[in-house]
Amino acid sequence: MPIEVLIHLIPILIIIVIIAAILLTGYVKASPDKAVIISGLKKTPRVLIGRAGLKIPYLEKVDHLYLNQISVDIKTDSYIPTNDFINVKVDAIAKVRIDTSPEGMLKAERNFLNKKPQDIALDLQDSLQGNMREIIGTLDLKTINTDRDSFSDQVMAKASKDMEKLGIEILSCNIQNVTDENGLINDLGMDNTAKIKKDAAIAKAEADRDVAIAKAEADKAANDARVAAQTEIARKNNELSVRESELKSMADTAKAQADAAYEIQNQEQQKVIQTLTVNAQIAKAEREAELKQKEVSVRQQELAAQIEKQADADKYAAEKAAEAALIKKQKEAEAARFAAEQEAAGIRAKYEAEAAGIAAKGKAEAEAARLKGLAEAEAMEKKADAYKKYNGAAMAEMMIRIMPQMAAEIAKPLSSIDKINIYGTNGNETGASQISGSMPVIMKQVFDTMSEATGVDFAEIMKANTYDAKVNRNIHLDSTGAVLEVNQ
């Protein structure tokens, strides 16, 4: 460890050692019955009672002062003359202690510091004996002997002034014994005894007299009370007899009335019982009749309910049968309509397939004709010229030539249909009229289908010879009737 650190630690160690020494040697603790006096540094010592403190070693001193009560025996060594010149000896005990007030402690510290209780008692004994001698000289023998409390109080009052100067507080003073030199106290006792006996005899005689008088008066009062009581008892017994007779008469009357009332009430009850019995029988008969009527009504209701239930069941069965028949007819009609729709769809599909075949065949033939070469181009041009000369007739011829074949193909699937039901949908028109009215629409659909399948616009062919076609639209047809060129 560096020397500089040691130099700085030395003062701290010295201070710690000093504090430890002060705590070990200077710690002082005082009990409640003993005062610790610390003196030396200050003019006024410090007093510790029932607490702890510190003293500075070698500079302060510790002394003790006893604080508990101390018994002091106050006994006169010789006879002391009283106020009536009778020599007496008095034996008494005083209880004293140190006055703990600041002033009392200062006085006691000067007089009784570090002294034991017996030493303090010896110091106080002479002073207390002197005070008691002075009080004895002011009192007569009788007062000293008979009024010891007053004697003790006077001794305490006399001695308190002297004790206060010493820092002592007198707690009590009790007279233990008083004796005289010539036995006068015993004589006073005998005189008092005779007087007491005399007073007692007189008191006894007076008491016996008073007792006899009181007894006679008590006997007289007792006799008077007994006579009065017996008289009152006889009067009460007489009143009781009269009252009993009255009560018996009243009871007999009440009993007779009660018996008569009971008999009348019994008869009334019998009448009521008979009436109630008849009413009960009538009510029973009425209830039985009502019960039978209710049974008949219930039976009728049951029969009506059964009939109504059977009718409802028959009605329900009939309704269900009608509904089933109607549903059956509806199902049959729906089945027939569905079959017709399926057949029509099949015919349409077949026609579309045949038209597609025709279109494919036409395309194939057109392709074959185109592949024949330029050798046939001249012949085709001539044929086209011929068509131009009689275009309307050629178109009509072509369409007429195709129509039978188309009609045959359309009618071919219908030949396998056994029966067709036709339902009208437009007002009063019949199904047949609707079919005939729908023929132009069907034909247009056929032309449109052929145009889509073959690529030949029949509507344009029909219009090819018109003024609009030749002048405005400049339509040219090939030998087969197809539109070769359109110039706008």
Secondary structure as GFF3:
##gff-version 3
##sequence-region A 1 488
A	DSSP	alpha_helix	3	26	.	.	.	ID=ss1
A	DSSP	beta_strand	27	29	.	.	.	ID=ss2
A	DSSP	beta_strand	34	39	.	.	.	ID=ss3
A	DSSP	beta_strand	46	49	.	.	.	ID=ss4
A	DSSP	beta_strand	52	54	.	.	.	ID=ss5
A	DSSP	beta_strand	61	66	.	.	.	ID=ss6
A	DSSP	beta_strand	70	75	.	.	.	ID=ss7
A	DSSP	beta_strand	80	81	.	.	.	ID=ss8
A	DSSP	beta_strand	87	98	.	.	.	ID=ss9
A	DSSP	alpha_helix	102	112	.	.	.	ID=ss10
A	DSSP	alpha_helix	117	136	.	.	.	ID=ss11
A	DSSP	alpha_helix	141	146	.	.	.	ID=ss12
A	DSSP	alpha_helix	148	166	.	.	.	ID=ss13
A	DSSP	beta_strand	168	180	.	.	.	ID=ss14
A	DSSP	alpha_helix	184	371	.	.	.	ID=ss15
A	DSSP	three_ten_helix	374	376	.	.	.	ID=ss16
A	DSSP	alpha_helix	377	389	.	.	.	ID=ss17
A	DSSP	alpha_helix	391	411	.	.	.	ID=ss18
A	DSSP	three_ten_helix	413	416	.	.	.	ID=ss19
A	DSSP	alpha_helix	431	437	.	.	.	ID=ss20
A	DSSP	alpha_helix	439	454	.	.	.	ID=ss21
A	DSSP	alpha_helix	458	463	.	.	.	ID=ss22
A	DSSP	alpha_helix	467	467	.	.	.	ID=ss23
A	DSSP	pi_helix	468	473	.	.	.	ID=ss24
A	DSSP	beta_strand	475	477	.	.	.	ID=ss25
A	DSSP	beta_strand	483	486	.	.	.	ID=ss26
###
